[in-house]
Amino acid sequence: MIEARFGLKARPFDKNIQSRDLYPWPGLEELDARLEMSKRSRGIMLLTGEPGTGKTVALRRFVDRLNAEHYLPIYLPLATVTVLDAYAQLNRALGGQEIRSKSLLFREIQHGVAQLTAQGKQPVLILDEADLLRSALFDELRILLNFEMDSQDPILLILAGQPQLLAKLTLRIHLPFRQRVAMRYRMPAMDETHTRGYVEHHLRLAGRKQRLFTDEAILQLFVQSGGVPRTIGNLALNAMLNAAGRAKDLVELDDVIAACKEMN
C-alpha cells in the first residue's frame, strides 16, 4: 500500500539492507575507525549499545569488507551455551575435528589458530549478545587466547552486547579479562539532524526523491524514538501506513503520534 501511495520501488527500512547502503552517520563512522584499529592491533574489543542502535549490522559491514585471503571471520551466537558447546562451535568454525573432550578441544582450537596464523590468515571472532554470556566463558576465553605465554594476540575477539555487558565485567571475578580489553566503544543514539538524514536516506534507497515527512513529523520521530535507528524505522513505517490509509501525500505529525500509540 505505501509503495503505490508514495511512489516507492521497495519497502523502506528493511533490516536486510546491504551493508554498503548503511546511512553514514558519525556514530557508525567512529565505530568503523575503531574496528579498523582493532583489526590491526588484535586482542579484545568490546562493542556495546542499546538494542536497535545498529551494532550487528555495523559488524556485518566490517566483515563484508575483510579481505578473505587474510582474515577468517567467525560469528558465533554463544549467548547461553555451555563452555563445552562454545568450544565445539569455535572448533567447528576453525575446521577442527569433532571432539567432545574439553581439554582436547582447547588444544585443537589453539592448533587451528596457529595453522591459520602460519598461513598469514587472522581469525576475527565475533560473539554477539555477549551480555548474556555465562560468567565461566569469560575466563575460558581469556585462557584460550593466551598464546606463547601471553606474548601474542593472533585473534581479534569482538564482544558485542547491551550495556549490561560492561556492568558484568566490572565484577571483580572478571578483572583478569577486563584488563585484556584493548578497545571499547559504545554505540550512541542519533541526534535530530541524523534522525532526519536516516529517514531520508532510507526513503531514497526505496525510490522516493521528494520530501515525505514534515518537519514536525521528523521531530516527533526523534523524540519518540530516542534516536535509536531501529525504532526510528519502525515508527516511520507505521506512520507512513497511517498516512497512506488516509490518502495523504505527506506524513504529518498526527500520523507519527498515531503510530506511537499503536506501538506502545
C-alpha positions, 0 to 999 in steps of 0.5 A: 500500500505505501509503495503505490501511495508514495511512489516507492520501488521497495519497502523502506527500512528493511533490516536486510539492507546491504551493508554498503547502503548503511546511512553514514552517520558519525556514530557508525563512522567512529565505530568503523575507525575503531574496528579498523584499529582493532583489526590491526592491533588484535586482542579484545574489543568490546562493542556495546549499545542499546538494542536497535542502535545498529551494532550487528549490522555495523559488524556485518559491514566490517566483515563484508569488507575483510579481505578473505585471503587474510582474515577468517571471520567467525560469528558465533551466537554463544549467548547461553551455551555451555563452555563445552558447546562454545568450544565445539562451535569455535572448533567447528568454525576453525575446521577442527575435528569433532571432539567432545573432550574439553581439554582436547578441544582447547588444544585443537582450537589453539592448533587451528589458530596457529595453522591459520596464523602460519598461513598469514590468515587472522581469525576475527571472532565475533560473539554477539549478545555477549551480555548474556554470556555465562560468567565461566566463558569469560575466563575460558576465553581469556585462557584460550587466547593466551598464546606463547605465554601471553606474548601474542594476540593472533585473534581479534575477539569482538564482544558485542552486547547491551550495556549490561555487558560492561556492568558484568565485567566490572565484577571483580571475578572478571578483572583478569579479562577486563584488563585484556580489553584493548578497545571499547566503544559504545554505540550512541543514539542519533541526534535530530539532524541524523534522525532526519538524514536516516529517514531520508536516506532510507526513503531514497534507497526505496525510490522516493526523491521528494520530501515525505515527512514534515518537519514536525513529523521528523521531530516527533520521530526523534523524540519518540524514538530516542534516536535509536535507528531501529525504532526510528524505522519502525515508527516511520513505517507505521506512520507512513501506513497511517498516512497512506490509509488516509490518502495523504501525500505527506506524513504529518505529525498526527500520523507519527503520534498515531503510530506511537500509540499503536506501538506502545 
